């Protein structure tokens, strides 16, 4: 199954990169942006038939390696195969 993991800073964590991009966009005339979040996306295929197991495995990967849970949150999306 295909999995997409979106990782983004927690709302209460100051992210200088996000602020720099938002300021630069404003300087370019895009000053109507209310909220901007920069993060990262990981895509993978897990060789598993059970969606429940895929969710569990992806969560374990996030908790053990992929996400710094002190400053980051994540969302896992499983793409169902047709």
MMTF fields as JSON, N, C-alpha, C and O atoms, coordinates in Angstrom:
{
  "mmtfVersion": "1.0.0",
  "mmtfProducer": "UNKNOWN",
  "numBonds": 327,
  "numAtoms": 328,
  "numGroups": 82,
  "numChains": 1,
  "numModels": 1,
  "chainsPerModel": [1],
  "groupsPerChain": [82],
  "chainIdList": ["A"],
  "bondAtomList": [4, 2, 8, 6, 12, 10, 16, 14, 20, 18, 24, 22, 28, 26, 32, 30, 36, 34, 40, 38, 44, 42, 48, 46, 52, 50, 56, 54, 60, 58, 64, 62, 68, 66, 72, 70, 76, 74, 80, 78, 84, 82, 88, 86, 92, 90, 96, 94, 100, 98, 104, 102, 108, 106, 112, 110, 116, 114, 120, 118, 124, 122, 128, 126, 132, 130, 136, 134, 140, 138, 144, 142, 148, 146, 152, 150, 156, 154, 160, 158, 164, 162, 168, 166, 172, 170, 176, 174, 180, 178, 184, 182, 188, 186, 192, 190, 196, 194, 200, 198, 204, 202, 208, 206, 212, 210, 216, 214, 220, 218, 224, 222, 228, 226, 232, 230, 236, 234, 240, 238, 244, 242, 248, 246, 252, 250, 256, 254, 260, 258, 264, 262, 268, 266, 272, 270, 276, 274, 280, 278, 284, 282, 288, 286, 292, 290, 296, 294, 300, 298, 304, 302, 308, 306, 312, 310, 316, 314, 320, 318, 324, 322],
  "bondOrderList": [1, 1, 1, 1, 1, 1, 1, 1, 1, 1, 1, 1, 1, 1, 1, 1, 1, 1, 1, 1, 1, 1, 1, 1, 1, 1, 1, 1, 1, 1, 1, 1, 1, 1, 1, 1, 1, 1, 1, 1, 1, 1, 1, 1, 1, 1, 1, 1, 1, 1, 1, 1, 1, 1, 1, 1, 1, 1, 1, 1, 1, 1, 1, 1, 1, 1, 1, 1, 1, 1, 1, 1, 1, 1, 1, 1, 1, 1, 1, 1, 1],
  "groupList": [{"groupName": "UNK", "atomNameList": ["N", "CA", "C", "O"], "elementList": ["N", "C", "C", "O"], "formalChargeList": [0, 0, 0, 0], "bondAtomList": [1, 0, 2, 1, 3, 2], "bondOrderList": [1, 1, 2], "singleLetterCode": "X", "chemCompType": "L-PEPTIDE LINKING"}],
  "groupTypeList": [0, 0, 0, 0, 0, 0, 0, 0, 0, 0, 0, 0, 0, 0, 0, 0, 0, 0, 0, 0, 0, 0, 0, 0, 0, 0, 0, 0, 0, 0, 0, 0, 0, 0, 0, 0, 0, 0, 0, 0, 0, 0, 0, 0, 0, 0, 0, 0, 0, 0, 0, 0, 0, 0, 0, 0, 0, 0, 0, 0, 0, 0, 0, 0, 0, 0, 0, 0, 0, 0, 0, 0, 0, 0, 0, 0, 0, 0, 0, 0, 0, 0],
  "groupIdList": [1, 2, 3, 4, 5, 6, 7, 8, 9, 10, 11, 12, 13, 14, 15, 16, 17, 18, 19, 20, 21, 22, 23, 24, 25, 26, 27, 28, 29, 30, 31, 32, 33, 34, 35, 36, 37, 38, 39, 40, 41, 42, 43, 44, 45, 46, 47, 48, 49, 50, 51, 52, 53, 54, 55, 56, 57, 58, 59, 60, 61, 62, 63, 64, 65, 66, 67, 68, 69, 70, 71, 72, 73, 74, 75, 76, 77, 78, 79, 80, 81, 82],
  "secStructList": [7, 3, 3, 3, 3, 3, 3, 3, 3, 7, 6, 6, 1, 7, 7, 2, 2, 2, 2, 2, 2, 2, 2, 2, 2, 2, 2, 6, 6, 7, 6, 6, 7, 7, 7, 7, 7, 7, 3, 3, 3, 3, 3, 3, 3, 7, 7, 7, 1, 7, 2, 2, 2, 2, 2, 2, 2, 2, 2, 2, 2, 0, 0, 0, 0, 0, 7, 7, 6, 6, 6, 3, 3, 3, 3, 3, 3, 3, 3, 7, 7, 7],
  "xCoordList": [0.83, 0.0, 0.875, 1.953, 0.396, 1.121, 0.759, -0.403, 1.777, 1.609, 2.245, 3.33, 1.563, 2.113, 2.136, 1.123, 3.304, 3.45, 3.81, 4.856, 2.944, 3.213, 3.68, 3.007, 4.841, 5.441, 5.53, 5.994, 5.083, 5.067, 5.342, 5.081, 5.872, 6.167, 4.886, 3.833, 4.99, 3.856, 3.549, 4.448, 2.289, 1.861, 2.561, 2.81, 2.879, 3.507, 5.02, 5.651, 5.601, 7.044, 7.35, 6.788, 8.242, 8.666, 9.505, 10.459, 9.146, 9.858, 10.428, 9.696, 11.704, 12.298, 12.218, 12.066, 12.317, 12.241, 10.864, 10.759, 9.827, 8.469, 8.289, 7.718, 8.773, 8.644, 9.4, 8.921, 10.577, 11.366, 10.645, 10.627, 10.057, 9.32, 8.09, 7.801, 7.369, 6.173, 6.537, 5.84, 7.627, 8.077, 8.501, 8.174, 9.215, 9.661, 8.466, 8.455, 7.467, 6.267, 5.552, 5.059, 5.504, 4.89, 5.659, 5.053, 6.981, 7.816, 7.611, 7.833, 7.191, 6.922, 5.49, 5.076, 4.743, 3.389, 2.31, 1.122, 2.7, 1.729, 1.473, 1.838, 0.841, 0.676, -0.679, -1.044, -1.42, -2.719, -2.673, -3.721, -1.494, -1.345, -1.538, -0.79, -2.543, -2.795, -1.935, -1.32, -1.893, -1.128, -0.285, -0.71, 0.908, 1.816, 2.565, 3.13, 2.57, 3.301, 4.221, 3.785, 5.47, 6.419, 6.682, 6.776, 6.796, 7.068, 7.779, 8.432, 7.643, 8.227, 7.238, 6.354, 7.407, 6.519, 7.357, 8.337, 6.952, 7.607, 6.57, 5.463, 6.936, 6.049, 6.767, 7.979, 5.998, 6.583, 5.52, 4.323, 5.965, 5.073, 5.441, 6.6, 4.447, 4.658, 3.998, 2.815, 4.773, 4.285, 3.475, 3.976, 2.219, 1.312, -0.113, -0.441, -0.947, -2.327, -3.306, -4.284, -3.048, -3.963, -3.715, -2.609, -4.752, -4.628, -4.303, -3.548, -4.858, -4.587, -3.103, -2.502, -2.517, -1.091, -0.214, 0.807, -0.617, 0.131, 0.131, 1.169, -1.031, -1.143, -0.235, 0.467, -0.256, 0.562, 2.05, 2.808, 2.466, 3.875, 4.336, 5.414, 3.522, 3.886, 3.984, 4.89, 3.076, 3.12, 4.391, 5.032, 4.744, 5.972, 7.202, 8.111, 7.229, 8.352, 8.456, 9.55, 7.317, 7.303, 7.809, 8.648, 7.305, 7.667, 9.128, 9.763, 9.655, 11.021, 12.099, 13.232, 11.764, 12.83, 12.426, 13.151, 11.312, 11.012, 10.592, 10.786, 10.025, 9.455, 10.104, 10.277, 10.461, 10.907, 9.656, 9.208, 9.093, 7.785, 7.772, 6.7, 8.92, 8.976, 8.561, 7.881, 8.963, 8.685, 7.853, 7.493, 7.54, 6.83, 5.593, 5.548, 4.603, 3.427, 3.44, 4.207, 2.601, 2.542, 1.139, 0.32, 0.902, -0.366, -0.047, 0.714, -0.622, -0.419, -1.648, -2.778, -1.413, -2.497, -2.17, -1.09, -3.106, -2.928, -3.769, -4.971, -3.122, -3.813, -4.239, -3.409, -5.517, -6.047, -5.815, -6.04, -5.37, -5.134, -6.458, -7.309, -6.621, -7.861, -7.829, -8.795],
  "yCoordList": [-1.18, 0.0, 1.243, 1.264, 2.268, 3.527, 4.381, 4.472, 4.999, 5.793, 7.155, 7.262, 8.193, 9.542, 10.016, 9.972, 10.467, 11.007, 12.475, 12.815, 13.343, 14.775, 15.149, 14.862, 15.794, 16.186, 17.708, 18.321, 18.306, 19.757, 20.201, 19.465, 21.415, 21.909, 22.067, 22.411, 21.814, 22.07, 23.558, 24.378, 23.905, 25.294, 26.208, 27.375, 25.691, 26.527, 26.686, 27.426, 26.002, 26.06, 27.124, 27.114, 28.034, 29.061, 28.412, 27.69, 28.672, 28.092, 29.233, 29.827, 29.548, 30.672, 30.525, 31.523, 29.321, 29.103, 29.499, 30.145, 29.114, 29.472, 30.984, 31.552, 31.633, 33.09, 33.786, 34.782, 33.271, 33.869, 33.743, 34.689, 32.588, 32.39, 33.284, 33.899, 33.36, 34.208, 35.675, 36.379, 36.131, 37.519, 37.757, 38.795, 36.822, 36.958, 37.008, 37.803, 36.164, 36.191, 37.533, 38.083, 38.047, 39.36, 40.444, 41.331, 40.374, 41.342, 41.274, 42.255, 40.116, 39.942, 40.318, 40.152, 40.819, 41.254, 40.264, 40.541, 39.132, 38.132, 38.351, 37.525, 39.477, 39.845, 39.459, 39.921, 38.628, 38.192, 36.795, 36.187, 36.289, 34.962, 35.098, 35.811, 34.41, 34.454, 33.442, 33.772, 32.217, 31.159, 30.442, 30.237, 30.067, 29.334, 28.34, 28.706, 27.101, 26.061, 25.349, 24.885, 25.267, 24.482, 23.192, 23.181, 22.135, 20.848, 19.957, 20.428, 18.678, 17.719, 16.593, 16.337, 15.935, 14.836, 13.615, 13.702, 12.494, 11.221, 10.315, 10.153, 9.73, 8.759, 7.417, 7.344, 6.369, 5.028, 4.016, 4.292, 2.859, 1.726, 0.658, 0.257, 0.208, -0.844, -2.11, -2.117, -3.169, -4.45, -5.144, -5.993, -4.758, -5.278, -5.135, -4.133, -6.106, -6.094, -5.387, -4.793, -5.45, -4.907, -3.408, -2.996, -2.61, -1.164, -0.864, 0.064, -1.628, -1.457, -1.674, -0.914, -2.708, -2.981, -1.895, -1.51, -1.407, -0.334, 0.909, 1.541, 1.256, 2.41, 2.235, 3.164, 1.05, 0.756, 0.863, 1.472, 0.272, 0.318, 1.755, 2.159, 2.515, 3.902, 4.724, 5.547, 4.514, 5.217, 4.87, 5.745, 3.601, 3.175, 3.826, 4.256, 3.9, 4.546, 6.012, 6.525, 6.675, 8.095, 8.276, 9.139, 7.471, 7.607, 7.245, 7.833, 6.283, 5.812, 6.578, 6.657, 7.157, 7.767, 9.023, 10.017, 9.002, 10.031, 11.379, 12.409, 11.391, 12.613, 12.93, 12.05, 14.197, 14.67, 15.128, 16.261, 14.253, 14.503, 15.679, 16.122, 16.18, 17.347, 18.599, 19.464, 18.701, 19.925, 19.693, 20.653, 18.425, 18.14, 17.277, 16.457, 17.494, 16.633, 15.953, 16.34, 14.95, 14.273, 13.76, 13.583, 13.531, 12.943, 11.862, 12.089, 10.709, 9.575, 9.416, 9.379, 9.322, 9.068, 7.794, 7.652, 6.877, 5.614, 5.684, 5.948, 5.445, 5.464, 4.046, 3.149, 3.866, 2.539, 2.226, 3.064, 1.028, 0.607, 0.192, -0.401, 0.504, 0.153, -1.256, -1.711],
  "zCoordList": [0.0, 0.0, 0.0, 0.593, -0.668, -0.72, 0.489, 0.885, 1.058, 2.263, 2.047, 1.475, 2.508, 2.5, 3.948, 4.646, 4.387, 5.732, 5.595, 5.043, 6.097, 6.114, 7.508, 8.498, 7.578, 8.845, 8.856, 7.895, 9.948, 10.02, 11.452, 12.404, 11.592, 12.948, 13.766, 13.23, 15.055, 15.931, 15.896, 15.713, 16.069, 15.949, 16.943, 16.644, 18.115, 19.142, 18.97, 19.724, 17.992, 17.758, 16.707, 15.612, 17.056, 16.104, 15.016, 15.304, 13.766, 12.632, 11.788, 10.995, 11.938, 11.214, 9.696, 8.991, 9.19, 7.749, 7.215, 6.172, 7.925, 7.521, 7.534, 6.603, 8.582, 8.681, 7.556, 7.013, 7.2, 6.113, 4.774, 3.986, 4.517, 3.264, 3.227, 2.2, 4.33, 4.385, 4.148, 3.418, 4.763, 4.579, 3.129, 2.554, 2.543, 1.151, 0.196, -0.744, 0.435, -0.404, -0.276, -1.261, 0.941, 1.16, 0.405, -0.196, 0.436, -0.276, -1.789, -2.499, -2.27, -3.7, -4.068, -5.215, -3.103, -3.37, -2.968, -3.136, -2.447, -1.991, -0.503, 0.333, -0.191, 1.21, 1.789, 2.87, 1.091, 1.575, 2.207, 2.427, 2.496, 3.105, 4.611, 5.279, 5.137, 6.571, 7.317, 8.331, 6.819, 7.474, 6.44, 5.304, 6.845, 5.979, 6.846, 7.877, 6.433, 7.152, 6.177, 5.123, 6.526, 5.74, 6.493, 7.72, 5.762, 6.376, 5.383, 4.451, 5.596, 4.66, 4.433, 5.251, 3.316, 2.957, 2.603, 1.863, 3.144, 2.857, 2.209, 2.723, 1.083, 0.434, 0.399, 0.197, 0.598, 0.568, 0.202, 0.283, -0.195, -0.432, 0.584, 0.692, 1.32, 2.316, 1.794, 1.453, 1.737, 1.229, 2.316, 3.053, 2.389, 3.415, 2.894, 2.259, 3.149, 2.641, 3.582, 3.129, 4.865, 5.865, 6.084, 6.434, 5.874, 6.091, 7.554, 7.842, 8.458, 9.891, 10.187, 10.947, 9.589, 9.797, 9.174, 9.743, 8.009, 7.349, 8.233, 8.426, 8.763, 9.663, 10.877, 11.278, 11.45, 12.632, 12.311, 13.065, 11.194, 10.807, 10.536, 10.975, 9.819, 9.515, 10.794, 10.93, 11.719, 13.002, 13.775, 14.357, 13.775, 14.461, 13.832, 14.542, 12.509, 11.819, 12.217, 12.453, 12.29, 12.664, 14.087, 14.345, 15.006, 16.414, 16.687, 17.562, 15.94, 16.201, 15.456, 15.929, 14.277, 13.479, 12.717, 12.75, 12.046, 11.055, 11.63, 10.984, 12.825, 13.392, 14.731, 15.574, 14.917, 16.222, 16.961, 16.786, 17.781, 18.388, 19.361, 19.773, 19.727, 20.608, 19.849, 20.401, 18.592, 17.827, 16.566, 15.884, 16.245, 15.005, 15.252, 16.168, 14.407, 14.33, 12.97, 12.088, 12.795, 11.503, 11.232, 12.134, 9.96, 9.523, 8.502, 7.561, 8.69, 7.792, 6.91, 7.398, 5.603, 4.65, 3.902, 3.329, 3.914, 3.195, 1.923, 1.968, 0.802, -0.475, -0.814, -0.971, -0.921, -1.248, -2.704, -3.577, -2.958, -4.339, -4.962, -4.3, -6.224, -6.921, -7.442, -8.054]
}
